[in-house]
């Protein structure tokens, strides 16, 4: 499954865990489940994660697929 970043629409995503992707263009991390993006986080300078779910996801959990 080829995902697009919901923030910058890039396909340049790397897998950082079993169900985790990382965008190399805008530095957001995503968790996936059943071919859908479930959570989106901004990676801060100190390595902590800030949720961006309220900006990108709605109740229907939009799919960001190619």
mmCIF file as Biopython writes it, N, C-alpha, C and O atoms, coordinates in Angstrom:
data_model
#
loop_
_atom_site.group_PDB
_atom_site.id
_atom_site.type_symbol
_atom_site.label_atom_id
_atom_site.label_alt_id
_atom_site.label_comp_id
_atom_site.label_asym_id
_atom_site.label_entity_id
_atom_site.label_seq_id
_atom_site.pdbx_PDB_ins_code
_atom_site.Cartn_x
_atom_site.Cartn_y
_atom_site.Cartn_z
_atom_site.occupancy
_atom_site.B_iso_or_equiv
_atom_site.auth_seq_id
_atom_site.auth_asym_id
_atom_site.pdbx_PDB_model_num
ATOM 1   N N  . UNK A ? 1  ? 0.848   -1.174 0.000  1.0 0.0 1  A 1 
ATOM 2   C CA . UNK A ? 1  ? 0.000   0.000  0.000  1.0 0.0 1  A 1 
ATOM 3   C C  . UNK A ? 1  ? 0.899   1.244  0.000  1.0 0.0 1  A 1 
ATOM 4   O O  . UNK A ? 1  ? 1.807   1.350  0.825  1.0 0.0 1  A 1 
ATOM 5   N N  . UNK A ? 2  ? 0.655   2.161  -0.898 1.0 0.0 2  A 1 
ATOM 6   C CA . UNK A ? 2  ? 1.443   3.380  -1.010 1.0 0.0 2  A 1 
ATOM 7   C C  . UNK A ? 2  ? 0.649   4.537  -0.423 1.0 0.0 2  A 1 
ATOM 8   O O  . UNK A ? 2  ? -0.407  4.904  -0.939 1.0 0.0 2  A 1 
ATOM 9   N N  . UNK A ? 3  ? 1.160   5.104  0.652  1.0 0.0 3  A 1 
ATOM 10  C CA . UNK A ? 3  ? 0.490   6.210  1.328  1.0 0.0 3  A 1 
ATOM 11  C C  . UNK A ? 3  ? 1.050   7.543  0.865  1.0 0.0 3  A 1 
ATOM 12  O O  . UNK A ? 3  ? 2.170   7.619  0.359  1.0 0.0 3  A 1 
ATOM 13  N N  . UNK A ? 4  ? 0.264   8.587  1.041  1.0 0.0 4  A 1 
ATOM 14  C CA . UNK A ? 4  ? 0.693   9.972  0.863  1.0 0.0 4  A 1 
ATOM 15  C C  . UNK A ? 4  ? 0.643   10.640 2.226  1.0 0.0 4  A 1 
ATOM 16  O O  . UNK A ? 4  ? -0.192  10.295 3.062  1.0 0.0 4  A 1 
ATOM 17  N N  . UNK A ? 5  ? 1.521   11.580 2.447  1.0 0.0 5  A 1 
ATOM 18  C CA . UNK A ? 5  ? 1.506   12.356 3.681  1.0 0.0 5  A 1 
ATOM 19  C C  . UNK A ? 5  ? 0.305   13.301 3.650  1.0 0.0 5  A 1 
ATOM 20  O O  . UNK A ? 5  ? 0.125   14.024 2.669  1.0 0.0 5  A 1 
ATOM 21  N N  . UNK A ? 6  ? -0.513  13.313 4.689  1.0 0.0 6  A 1 
ATOM 22  C CA . UNK A ? 6  ? -1.662  14.212 4.714  1.0 0.0 6  A 1 
ATOM 23  C C  . UNK A ? 6  ? -1.274  15.680 4.876  1.0 0.0 6  A 1 
ATOM 24  O O  . UNK A ? 6  ? -2.097  16.562 4.630  1.0 0.0 6  A 1 
ATOM 25  N N  . UNK A ? 7  ? -0.056  15.951 5.278  1.0 0.0 7  A 1 
ATOM 26  C CA . UNK A ? 7  ? 0.394   17.323 5.482  1.0 0.0 7  A 1 
ATOM 27  C C  . UNK A ? 7  ? 0.959   17.931 4.202  1.0 0.0 7  A 1 
ATOM 28  O O  . UNK A ? 7  ? 0.605   19.055 3.847  1.0 0.0 7  A 1 
ATOM 29  N N  . UNK A ? 8  ? 1.836   17.202 3.502  1.0 0.0 8  A 1 
ATOM 30  C CA . UNK A ? 8  ? 2.505   17.769 2.330  1.0 0.0 8  A 1 
ATOM 31  C C  . UNK A ? 8  ? 2.260   16.984 1.041  1.0 0.0 8  A 1 
ATOM 32  O O  . UNK A ? 8  ? 2.780   17.358 -0.010 1.0 0.0 8  A 1 
ATOM 33  N N  . UNK A ? 9  ? 1.490   15.920 1.100  1.0 0.0 9  A 1 
ATOM 34  C CA . UNK A ? 9  ? 1.159   15.060 -0.047 1.0 0.0 9  A 1 
ATOM 35  C C  . UNK A ? 9  ? 2.353   14.321 -0.640 1.0 0.0 9  A 1 
ATOM 36  O O  . UNK A ? 9  ? 2.266   13.820 -1.761 1.0 0.0 9  A 1 
ATOM 37  N N  . UNK A ? 10 ? 3.440   14.245 0.072  1.0 0.0 10 A 1 
ATOM 38  C CA . UNK A ? 10 ? 4.630   13.550 -0.410 1.0 0.0 10 A 1 
ATOM 39  C C  . UNK A ? 10 ? 4.441   12.035 -0.316 1.0 0.0 10 A 1 
ATOM 40  O O  . UNK A ? 10 ? 3.734   11.536 0.560  1.0 0.0 10 A 1 
ATOM 41  N N  . UNK A ? 11 ? 5.086   11.317 -1.235 1.0 0.0 11 A 1 
ATOM 42  C CA . UNK A ? 11 ? 5.132   9.857  -1.173 1.0 0.0 11 A 1 
ATOM 43  C C  . UNK A ? 11 ? 6.432   9.390  -0.520 1.0 0.0 11 A 1 
ATOM 44  O O  . UNK A ? 11 ? 6.660   8.187  -0.392 1.0 0.0 11 A 1 
ATOM 45  N N  . UNK A ? 12 ? 7.286   10.329 -0.105 1.0 0.0 12 A 1 
ATOM 46  C CA . UNK A ? 12 ? 8.594   10.013 0.468  1.0 0.0 12 A 1 
ATOM 47  C C  . UNK A ? 12 ? 8.447   9.676  1.949  1.0 0.0 12 A 1 
ATOM 48  O O  . UNK A ? 12 ? 8.868   10.436 2.822  1.0 0.0 12 A 1 
ATOM 49  N N  . UNK A ? 13 ? 7.835   8.511  2.211  1.0 0.0 13 A 1 
ATOM 50  C CA . UNK A ? 13 ? 7.590   8.071  3.572  1.0 0.0 13 A 1 
ATOM 51  C C  . UNK A ? 13 ? 8.478   6.884  3.890  1.0 0.0 13 A 1 
ATOM 52  O O  . UNK A ? 13 ? 8.722   6.024  3.044  1.0 0.0 13 A 1 
ATOM 53  N N  . UNK A ? 14 ? 8.953   6.851  5.118  1.0 0.0 14 A 1 
ATOM 54  C CA . UNK A ? 14 ? 9.748   5.719  5.572  1.0 0.0 14 A 1 
ATOM 55  C C  . UNK A ? 14 ? 9.028   4.989  6.681  1.0 0.0 14 A 1 
ATOM 56  O O  . UNK A ? 14 ? 8.272   5.587  7.447  1.0 0.0 14 A 1 
ATOM 57  N N  . UNK A ? 15 ? 9.263   3.696  6.763  1.0 0.0 15 A 1 
ATOM 58  C CA . UNK A ? 15 ? 8.640   2.888  7.807  1.0 0.0 15 A 1 
ATOM 59  C C  . UNK A ? 15 ? 9.563   2.899  9.024  1.0 0.0 15 A 1 
ATOM 60  O O  . UNK A ? 15 ? 10.736  2.540  8.916  1.0 0.0 15 A 1 
ATOM 61  N N  . UNK A ? 16 ? 9.044   3.307  10.179 1.0 0.0 16 A 1 
ATOM 62  C CA . UNK A ? 16 ? 9.836   3.361  11.406 1.0 0.0 16 A 1 
ATOM 63  C C  . UNK A ? 16 ? 9.366   2.336  12.426 1.0 0.0 16 A 1 
ATOM 64  O O  . UNK A ? 16 ? 9.960   2.211  13.497 1.0 0.0 16 A 1 
ATOM 65  N N  . UNK A ? 17 ? 8.331   1.620  12.113 1.0 0.0 17 A 1 
ATOM 66  C CA . UNK A ? 17 ? 7.809   0.571  12.970 1.0 0.0 17 A 1 
ATOM 67  C C  . UNK A ? 17 ? 6.812   -0.253 12.184 1.0 0.0 17 A 1 
ATOM 68  O O  . UNK A ? 17 ? 6.538   0.035  11.019 1.0 0.0 17 A 1 
ATOM 69  N N  . UNK A ? 18 ? 6.275   -1.267 12.814 1.0 0.0 18 A 1 
ATOM 70  C CA . UNK A ? 18 ? 5.337   -2.151 12.137 1.0 0.0 18 A 1 
ATOM 71  C C  . UNK A ? 18 ? 4.166   -1.386 11.539 1.0 0.0 18 A 1 
ATOM 72  O O  . UNK A ? 18 ? 3.793   -1.629 10.391 1.0 0.0 18 A 1 
ATOM 73  N N  . UNK A ? 19 ? 3.591   -0.486 12.284 1.0 0.0 19 A 1 
ATOM 74  C CA . UNK A ? 19 ? 2.449   0.308  11.823 1.0 0.0 19 A 1 
ATOM 75  C C  . UNK A ? 19 ? 2.745   1.797  11.914 1.0 0.0 19 A 1 
ATOM 76  O O  . UNK A ? 19 ? 1.846   2.586  12.204 1.0 0.0 19 A 1 
ATOM 77  N N  . UNK A ? 20 ? 3.986   2.193  11.673 1.0 0.0 20 A 1 
ATOM 78  C CA . UNK A ? 20 ? 4.369   3.595  11.783 1.0 0.0 20 A 1 
ATOM 79  C C  . UNK A ? 20 ? 5.124   4.053  10.545 1.0 0.0 20 A 1 
ATOM 80  O O  . UNK A ? 20 ? 6.006   3.354  10.045 1.0 0.0 20 A 1 
ATOM 81  N N  . UNK A ? 21 ? 4.764   5.239  10.057 1.0 0.0 21 A 1 
ATOM 82  C CA . UNK A ? 21 ? 5.422   5.847  8.905  1.0 0.0 21 A 1 
ATOM 83  C C  . UNK A ? 21 ? 5.952   7.220  9.300  1.0 0.0 21 A 1 
ATOM 84  O O  . UNK A ? 21 ? 5.443   7.847  10.229 1.0 0.0 21 A 1 
ATOM 85  N N  . UNK A ? 22 ? 6.984   7.685  8.586  1.0 0.0 22 A 1 
ATOM 86  C CA . UNK A ? 22 ? 7.598   8.980  8.846  1.0 0.0 22 A 1 
ATOM 87  C C  . UNK A ? 22 ? 7.766   9.708  7.520  1.0 0.0 22 A 1 
ATOM 88  O O  . UNK A ? 22 ? 8.276   9.132  6.559  1.0 0.0 22 A 1 
ATOM 89  N N  . UNK A ? 23 ? 7.345   10.965 7.456  1.0 0.0 23 A 1 
ATOM 90  C CA . UNK A ? 23 ? 7.507   11.768 6.246  1.0 0.0 23 A 1 
ATOM 91  C C  . UNK A ? 23 ? 8.835   12.525 6.318  1.0 0.0 23 A 1 
ATOM 92  O O  . UNK A ? 23 ? 9.083   13.277 7.261  1.0 0.0 23 A 1 
ATOM 93  N N  . UNK A ? 24 ? 9.676   12.316 5.317  1.0 0.0 24 A 1 
ATOM 94  C CA . UNK A ? 24 ? 10.986  12.949 5.275  1.0 0.0 24 A 1 
ATOM 95  C C  . UNK A ? 24 ? 10.920  14.407 4.817  1.0 0.0 24 A 1 
ATOM 96  O O  . UNK A ? 24 ? 11.908  15.131 4.940  1.0 0.0 24 A 1 
ATOM 97  N N  . UNK A ? 25 ? 9.782   14.848 4.295  1.0 0.0 25 A 1 
ATOM 98  C CA . UNK A ? 25 ? 9.652   16.231 3.833  1.0 0.0 25 A 1 
ATOM 99  C C  . UNK A ? 25 ? 9.187   17.176 4.928  1.0 0.0 25 A 1 
ATOM 100 O O  . UNK A ? 25 ? 9.719   18.278 5.062  1.0 0.0 25 A 1 
ATOM 101 N N  . UNK A ? 26 ? 8.207   16.761 5.708  1.0 0.0 26 A 1 
ATOM 102 C CA . UNK A ? 26 ? 7.646   17.681 6.709  1.0 0.0 26 A 1 
ATOM 103 C C  . UNK A ? 26 ? 7.765   17.146 8.134  1.0 0.0 26 A 1 
ATOM 104 O O  . UNK A ? 26 ? 7.265   17.769 9.071  1.0 0.0 26 A 1 
ATOM 105 N N  . UNK A ? 27 ? 8.418   16.006 8.305  1.0 0.0 27 A 1 
ATOM 106 C CA . UNK A ? 27 ? 8.774   15.484 9.621  1.0 0.0 27 A 1 
ATOM 107 C C  . UNK A ? 27 ? 7.570   15.166 10.504 1.0 0.0 27 A 1 
ATOM 108 O O  . UNK A ? 27 ? 7.564   15.493 11.691 1.0 0.0 27 A 1 
ATOM 109 N N  . UNK A ? 28 ? 6.557   14.532 9.930  1.0 0.0 28 A 1 
ATOM 110 C CA . UNK A ? 28 ? 5.440   14.051 10.730 1.0 0.0 28 A 1 
ATOM 111 C C  . UNK A ? 28 ? 5.487   12.525 10.753 1.0 0.0 28 A 1 
ATOM 112 O O  . UNK A ? 28 ? 5.962   11.887 9.814  1.0 0.0 28 A 1 
ATOM 113 N N  . UNK A ? 29 ? 4.991   11.966 11.827 1.0 0.0 29 A 1 
ATOM 114 C CA . UNK A ? 29 ? 4.928   10.525 12.001 1.0 0.0 29 A 1 
ATOM 115 C C  . UNK A ? 29 ? 3.469   10.102 12.013 1.0 0.0 29 A 1 
ATOM 116 O O  . UNK A ? 29 ? 2.622   10.792 12.579 1.0 0.0 29 A 1 
ATOM 117 N N  . UNK A ? 30 ? 3.179   8.972  11.392 1.0 0.0 30 A 1 
ATOM 118 C CA . UNK A ? 30 ? 1.798   8.496  11.287 1.0 0.0 30 A 1 
ATOM 119 C C  . UNK A ? 30 ? 1.714   7.054  11.749 1.0 0.0 30 A 1 
ATOM 120 O O  . UNK A ? 30 ? 2.642   6.274  11.536 1.0 0.0 30 A 1 
ATOM 121 N N  . UNK A ? 31 ? 0.610   6.700  12.376 1.0 0.0 31 A 1 
ATOM 122 C CA . UNK A ? 31 ? 0.343   5.303  12.683 1.0 0.0 31 A 1 
ATOM 123 C C  . UNK A ? 31 ? -0.760  4.833  11.743 1.0 0.0 31 A 1 
ATOM 124 O O  . UNK A ? 31 ? -1.680  5.582  11.417 1.0 0.0 31 A 1 
ATOM 125 N N  . UNK A ? 32 ? -0.648  3.574  11.312 1.0 0.0 32 A 1 
ATOM 126 C CA . UNK A ? 32 ? -1.606  3.029  10.360 1.0 0.0 32 A 1 
ATOM 127 C C  . UNK A ? 32 ? -2.267  1.780  10.937 1.0 0.0 32 A 1 
ATOM 128 O O  . UNK A ? 32 ? -1.707  1.085  11.785 1.0 0.0 32 A 1 
ATOM 129 N N  . UNK A ? 33 ? -3.459  1.526  10.454 1.0 0.0 33 A 1 
ATOM 130 C CA . UNK A ? 33 ? -4.190  0.322  10.816 1.0 0.0 33 A 1 
ATOM 131 C C  . UNK A ? 33 ? -5.184  0.023  9.702  1.0 0.0 33 A 1 
ATOM 132 O O  . UNK A ? 33 ? -5.938  0.903  9.285  1.0 0.0 33 A 1 
ATOM 133 N N  . UNK A ? 34 ? -5.187  -1.198 9.227  1.0 0.0 34 A 1 
ATOM 134 C CA . UNK A ? 34 ? -6.091  -1.609 8.149  1.0 0.0 34 A 1 
ATOM 135 C C  . UNK A ? 34 ? -6.007  -0.679 6.939  1.0 0.0 34 A 1 
ATOM 136 O O  . UNK A ? 34 ? -7.035  -0.275 6.395  1.0 0.0 34 A 1 
ATOM 137 N N  . UNK A ? 35 ? -4.792  -0.340 6.516  1.0 0.0 35 A 1 
ATOM 138 C CA . UNK A ? 35 ? -4.555  0.519  5.355  1.0 0.0 35 A 1 
ATOM 139 C C  . UNK A ? 35 ? -5.158  1.910  5.493  1.0 0.0 35 A 1 
ATOM 140 O O  . UNK A ? 35 ? -5.565  2.513  4.501  1.0 0.0 35 A 1 
ATOM 141 N N  . UNK A ? 36 ? -5.217  2.415  6.708  1.0 0.0 36 A 1 
ATOM 142 C CA . UNK A ? 36 ? -5.690  3.780  6.971  1.0 0.0 36 A 1 
ATOM 143 C C  . UNK A ? 36 ? -4.752  4.450  7.959  1.0 0.0 36 A 1 
ATOM 144 O O  . UNK A ? 36 ? -4.157  3.794  8.813  1.0 0.0 36 A 1 
ATOM 145 N N  . UNK A ? 37 ? -4.630  5.750  7.835  1.0 0.0 37 A 1 
ATOM 146 C CA . UNK A ? 37 ? -3.854  6.510  8.801  1.0 0.0 37 A 1 
ATOM 147 C C  . UNK A ? 37 ? -4.743  6.787  10.003 1.0 0.0 37 A 1 
ATOM 148 O O  . UNK A ? 37 ? -5.815  7.377  9.869  1.0 0.0 37 A 1 
ATOM 149 N N  . UNK A ? 38 ? -4.294  6.359  11.175 1.0 0.0 38 A 1 
ATOM 150 C CA . UNK A ? 38 ? -5.096  6.480  12.394 1.0 0.0 38 A 1 
ATOM 151 C C  . UNK A ? 38 ? -4.709  7.690  13.228 1.0 0.0 38 A 1 
ATOM 152 O O  . UNK A ? 38 ? -5.568  8.339  13.826 1.0 0.0 38 A 1 
ATOM 153 N N  . UNK A ? 39 ? -3.424  7.993  13.268 1.0 0.0 39 A 1 
ATOM 154 C CA . UNK A ? 39 ? -2.932  9.099  14.082 1.0 0.0 39 A 1 
ATOM 155 C C  . UNK A ? 39 ? -1.797  9.791  13.352 1.0 0.0 39 A 1 
ATOM 156 O O  . UNK A ? 39 ? -1.039  9.160  12.617 1.0 0.0 39 A 1 
ATOM 157 N N  . UNK A ? 40 ? -1.688  11.093 13.562 1.0 0.0 40 A 1 
ATOM 158 C CA . UNK A ? 40 ? -0.637  11.887 12.938 1.0 0.0 40 A 1 
ATOM 159 C C  . UNK A ? 40 ? 0.015   12.739 14.020 1.0 0.0 40 A 1 
ATOM 160 O O  . UNK A ? 40 ? -0.670  13.390 14.808 1.0 0.0 40 A 1 
ATOM 161 N N  . UNK A ? 41 ? 1.347   12.729 14.049 1.0 0.0 41 A 1 
ATOM 162 C CA . UNK A ? 41 ? 2.091   13.456 15.073 1.0 0.0 41 A 1 
ATOM 163 C C  . UNK A ? 41 ? 3.209   14.276 14.439 1.0 0.0 41 A 1 
ATOM 164 O O  . UNK A ? 41 ? 3.830   13.849 13.466 1.0 0.0 41 A 1 
ATOM 165 N N  . UNK A ? 42 ? 3.454   15.441 14.992 1.0 0.0 42 A 1 
ATOM 166 C CA . UNK A ? 42 ? 4.626   16.228 14.619 1.0 0.0 42 A 1 
ATOM 167 C C  . UNK A ? 42 ? 5.748   15.825 15.554 1.0 0.0 42 A 1 
ATOM 168 O O  . UNK A ? 42 ? 5.553   15.762 16.768 1.0 0.0 42 A 1 
ATOM 169 N N  . UNK A ? 43 ? 6.922   15.553 15.005 1.0 0.0 43 A 1 
ATOM 170 C CA . UNK A ? 43 ? 8.079   15.203 15.810 1.0 0.0 43 A 1 
ATOM 171 C C  . UNK A ? 43 ? 8.780   16.503 16.197 1.0 0.0 43 A 1 
ATOM 172 O O  . UNK A ? 43 ? 9.240   17.255 15.338 1.0 0.0 43 A 1 
ATOM 173 N N  . UNK A ? 44 ? 8.853   16.752 17.488 1.0 0.0 44 A 1 
ATOM 174 C CA . UNK A ? 44 ? 9.482   17.979 18.002 1.0 0.0 44 A 1 
ATOM 175 C C  . UNK A ? 44 ? 10.997  17.804 18.074 1.0 0.0 44 A 1 
ATOM 176 O O  . UNK A ? 44 ? 11.498  16.686 17.957 1.0 0.0 44 A 1 
ATOM 177 N N  . UNK A ? 45 ? 11.723  18.892 18.264 1.0 0.0 45 A 1 
ATOM 178 C CA . UNK A ? 45 ? 13.183  18.864 18.310 1.0 0.0 45 A 1 
ATOM 179 C C  . UNK A ? 45 ? 13.722  17.955 19.410 1.0 0.0 45 A 1 
ATOM 180 O O  . UNK A ? 45 ? 14.784  17.352 19.255 1.0 0.0 45 A 1 
ATOM 181 N N  . UNK A ? 46 ? 12.996  17.857 20.516 1.0 0.0 46 A 1 
ATOM 182 C CA . UNK A ? 46 ? 13.449  17.022 21.626 1.0 0.0 46 A 1 
ATOM 183 C C  . UNK A ? 46 ? 13.026  15.563 21.465 1.0 0.0 46 A 1 
ATOM 184 O O  . UNK A ? 46 ? 13.291  14.741 22.343 1.0 0.0 46 A 1 
ATOM 185 N N  . UNK A ? 47 ? 12.370  15.235 20.348 1.0 0.0 47 A 1 
ATOM 186 C CA . UNK A ? 47 ? 11.949  13.870 20.086 1.0 0.0 47 A 1 
ATOM 187 C C  . UNK A ? 47 ? 10.545  13.548 20.545 1.0 0.0 47 A 1 
ATOM 188 O O  . UNK A ? 47 ? 10.035  12.463 20.264 1.0 0.0 47 A 1 
ATOM 189 N N  . UNK A ? 48 ? 9.913   14.465 21.242 1.0 0.0 48 A 1 
ATOM 190 C CA . UNK A ? 48 ? 8.544   14.231 21.693 1.0 0.0 48 A 1 
ATOM 191 C C  . UNK A ? 48 ? 7.584   14.378 20.509 1.0 0.0 48 A 1 
ATOM 192 O O  . UNK A ? 48 ? 7.940   14.942 19.474 1.0 0.0 48 A 1 
ATOM 193 N N  . UNK A ? 49 ? 6.387   13.874 20.673 1.0 0.0 49 A 1 
ATOM 194 C CA . UNK A ? 49 ? 5.384   13.910 19.619 1.0 0.0 49 A 1 
ATOM 195 C C  . UNK A ? 49 ? 4.217   14.788 20.029 1.0 0.0 49 A 1 
ATOM 196 O O  . UNK A ? 49 ? 3.752   14.723 21.167 1.0 0.0 49 A 1 
ATOM 197 N N  . UNK A ? 50 ? 3.740   15.616 19.095 1.0 0.0 50 A 1 
ATOM 198 C CA . UNK A ? 50 ? 2.575   16.454 19.302 1.0 0.0 50 A 1 
ATOM 199 C C  . UNK A ? 50 ? 1.497   16.003 18.330 1.0 0.0 50 A 1 
ATOM 200 O O  . UNK A ? 50 ? 1.733   15.937 17.123 1.0 0.0 50 A 1 
ATOM 201 N N  . UNK A ? 51 ? 0.325   15.697 18.845 1.0 0.0 51 A 1 
ATOM 202 C CA . UNK A ? 51 ? -0.755  15.187 18.011 1.0 0.0 51 A 1 
ATOM 203 C C  . UNK A ? 51 ? -1.250  16.247 17.035 1.0 0.0 51 A 1 
ATOM 204 O O  . UNK A ? 51 ? -1.431  17.409 17.398 1.0 0.0 51 A 1 
ATOM 205 N N  . UNK A ? 52 ? -1.466  15.827 15.788 1.0 0.0 52 A 1 
ATOM 206 C CA . UNK A ? 52 ? -2.047  16.674 14.751 1.0 0.0 52 A 1 
ATOM 207 C C  . UNK A ? 52 ? -3.382  16.103 14.278 1.0 0.0 52 A 1 
ATOM 208 O O  . UNK A ? 52 ? -3.909  16.518 13.245 1.0 0.0 52 A 1 
ATOM 209 N N  . UNK A ? 53 ? -3.921  15.160 15.028 1.0 0.0 53 A 1 
ATOM 210 C CA . UNK A ? 53 ? -5.162  14.494 14.626 1.0 0.0 53 A 1 
ATOM 211 C C  . UNK A ? 53 ? -6.305  15.466 14.408 1.0 0.0 53 A 1 
ATOM 212 O O  . UNK A ? 53 ? -7.082  15.300 13.468 1.0 0.0 53 A 1 
ATOM 213 N N  . UNK A ? 54 ? -6.424  16.476 15.256 1.0 0.0 54 A 1 
ATOM 214 C CA . UNK A ? 54 ? -7.532  17.420 15.122 1.0 0.0 54 A 1 
ATOM 215 C C  . UNK A ? 54 ? -7.443  18.246 13.845 1.0 0.0 54 A 1 
ATOM 216 O O  . UNK A ? 54 ? -8.452  18.794 13.400 1.0 0.0 54 A 1 
ATOM 217 N N  . UNK A ? 55 ? -6.260  18.348 13.248 1.0 0.0 55 A 1 
ATOM 218 C CA . UNK A ? 55 ? -6.089  19.102 12.003 1.0 0.0 55 A 1 
ATOM 219 C C  . UNK A ? 55 ? -6.350  18.270 10.752 1.0 0.0 55 A 1 
ATOM 220 O O  . UNK A ? 55 ? -6.832  18.792 9.747  1.0 0.0 55 A 1 
ATOM 221 N N  . UNK A ? 56 ? -6.030  16.965 10.810 1.0 0.0 56 A 1 
ATOM 222 C CA . UNK A ? 56 ? -6.042  16.148 9.603  1.0 0.0 56 A 1 
ATOM 223 C C  . UNK A ? 56 ? -7.074  15.037 9.571  1.0 0.0 56 A 1 
ATOM 224 O O  . UNK A ? 56 ? -7.487  14.618 8.490  1.0 0.0 56 A 1 
ATOM 225 N N  . UNK A ? 57 ? -7.497  14.553 10.717 1.0 0.0 57 A 1 
ATOM 226 C CA . UNK A ? 57 ? -8.408  13.414 10.735 1.0 0.0 57 A 1 
ATOM 227 C C  . UNK A ? 57 ? -9.780  13.835 11.218 1.0 0.0 57 A 1 
ATOM 228 O O  . UNK A ? 57 ? -9.910  14.667 12.116 1.0 0.0 57 A 1 
ATOM 229 N N  . UNK A ? 58 ? -10.796 13.254 10.617 1.0 0.0 58 A 1 
ATOM 230 C CA . UNK A ? 58 ? -12.152 13.466 11.094 1.0 0.0 58 A 1 
ATOM 231 C C  . UNK A ? 58 ? -12.686 12.121 11.583 1.0 0.0 58 A 1 
ATOM 232 O O  . UNK A ? 58 ? -11.929 11.156 11.684 1.0 0.0 58 A 1 
ATOM 233 N N  . UNK A ? 59 ? -13.960 12.049 11.881 1.0 0.0 59 A 1 
ATOM 234 C CA . UNK A ? 59 ? -14.529 10.817 12.416 1.0 0.0 59 A 1 
ATOM 235 C C  . UNK A ? 59 ? -14.476 9.663  11.436 1.0 0.0 59 A 1 
ATOM 236 O O  . UNK A ? 59 ? -14.507 8.506  11.854 1.0 0.0 59 A 1 
ATOM 237 N N  . UNK A ? 60 ? -14.397 9.944  10.143 1.0 0.0 60 A 1 
ATOM 238 C CA . UNK A ? 60 ? -14.387 8.868  9.146  1.0 0.0 60 A 1 
ATOM 239 C C  . UNK A ? 60 ? -12.978 8.349  8.873  1.0 0.0 60 A 1 
ATOM 240 O O  . UNK A ? 60 ? -12.821 7.420  8.081  1.0 0.0 60 A 1 
ATOM 241 N N  . UNK A ? 61 ? -11.931 8.928  9.514  1.0 0.0 61 A 1 
ATOM 242 C CA . UNK A ? 61 ? -10.547 8.529  9.296  1.0 0.0 61 A 1 
ATOM 243 C C  . UNK A ? 61 ? -10.210 8.463  7.819  1.0 0.0 61 A 1 
ATOM 244 O O  . UNK A ? 61 ? -10.081 7.380  7.247  1.0 0.0 61 A 1 
ATOM 245 N N  . UNK A ? 62 ? -10.070 9.612  7.215  1.0 0.0 62 A 1 
ATOM 246 C CA . UNK A ? 62 ? -9.792  9.705  5.778  1.0 0.0 62 A 1 
ATOM 247 C C  . UNK A ? 62 ? -8.589  8.852  5.406  1.0 0.0 62 A 1 
ATOM 248 O O  . UNK A ? 62 ? -7.637  8.720  6.176  1.0 0.0 62 A 1 
ATOM 249 N N  . UNK A ? 63 ? -8.649  8.291  4.239  1.0 0.0 63 A 1 
ATOM 250 C CA . UNK A ? 63 ? -7.544  7.501  3.730  1.0 0.0 63 A 1 
ATOM 251 C C  . UNK A ? 63 ? -6.655  8.393  2.879  1.0 0.0 63 A 1 
ATOM 252 O O  . UNK A ? 63 ? -7.145  9.172  2.061  1.0 0.0 63 A 1 
ATOM 253 N N  . UNK A ? 64 ? -5.368  8.280  3.069  1.0 0.0 64 A 1 
ATOM 254 C CA . UNK A ? 64 ? -4.408  9.043  2.279  1.0 0.0 64 A 1 
ATOM 255 C C  . UNK A ? 64 ? -3.606  8.059  1.449  1.0 0.0 64 A 1 
ATOM 256 O O  . UNK A ? 64 ? -2.440  7.791  1.739  1.0 0.0 64 A 1 
ATOM 257 N N  . UNK A ? 65 ? -4.227  7.530  0.431  1.0 0.0 65 A 1 
ATOM 258 C CA . UNK A ? 65 ? -3.603  6.549  -0.435 1.0 0.0 65 A 1 
ATOM 259 C C  . UNK A ? 65 ? -3.324  7.156  -1.792 1.0 0.0 65 A 1 
ATOM 260 O O  . UNK A ? 65 ? -3.923  8.161  -2.174 1.0 0.0 65 A 1 
ATOM 261 N N  . UNK A ? 66 ? -2.418  6.542  -2.508 1.0 0.0 66 A 1 
ATOM 262 C CA . UNK A ? 66 ? -2.089  7.019  -3.853 1.0 0.0 66 A 1 
ATOM 263 C C  . UNK A ? 66 ? -3.266  6.850  -4.779 1.0 0.0 66 A 1 
ATOM 264 O O  . UNK A ? 66 ? -3.179  7.196  -5.957 1.0 0.0 66 A 1 
#
